Amino acid sequence: MLTRNDYQLNLYNGETGIVLPHPDGSGELSVAFNGADGGIRWVSPSRLPYCETVYALTVHKSQGSEFQRVLFHLPKQDSPVLCRELVYTAVTRAKQQFSLVGPEAVFRTALLRGMQRQSGLSDRLKQIS
């Protein structure tokens, strides 16, 4: 997964590629990215200094990205970070298929819990006035 934009390559932060042998038969490894035209773009790994290996992503890390298929794995127990907005973000990452794994009770509780913002903005505004 890219961790910075590369405007020369037209690749952007958050894009994911797969390391595979290049199809030219050279045996060299290349990184395959989805192209804008629906094809595959091949890039040499040496051209991608700002990347990290990922096997799965958190919902937070996936924000701004889309995937053909998304699997959202809930913990066995409820957690205060599970909320309606997190579920919405997970669901909307999927273009084609969304799968949910986890206890139904945890899922229902998350849907009923709205996110509580704690920016401290109102306290700061009171200090100014």
HELIX and SHEET records of a PDB file:
HELIX    1   1 PRO A   45  ARG A   47  5                                   3    
HELIX    2   2 VAL A   59  SER A   62  1                                   4    
HELIX    3   3 ARG A   84  VAL A   91  1                                   8    
HELIX    4   4 GLU A  104  LEU A  112  1                                   9    
HELIX    5   5 LEU A  121  ILE A  128  1                                   8    
SHEET    1   A 3 ILE A  18  PRO A  21  0                                        
SHEET    2   A 3 LEU A  29  ASN A  34 -1                                        
SHEET    3   A 3 ILE A  40  VAL A  43 -1                                        
SHEET    1   B 2 PHE A  67  HIS A  73  0                                        
SHEET    2   B 2 ALA A  94  VAL A 101  1                                        
END                                                                             
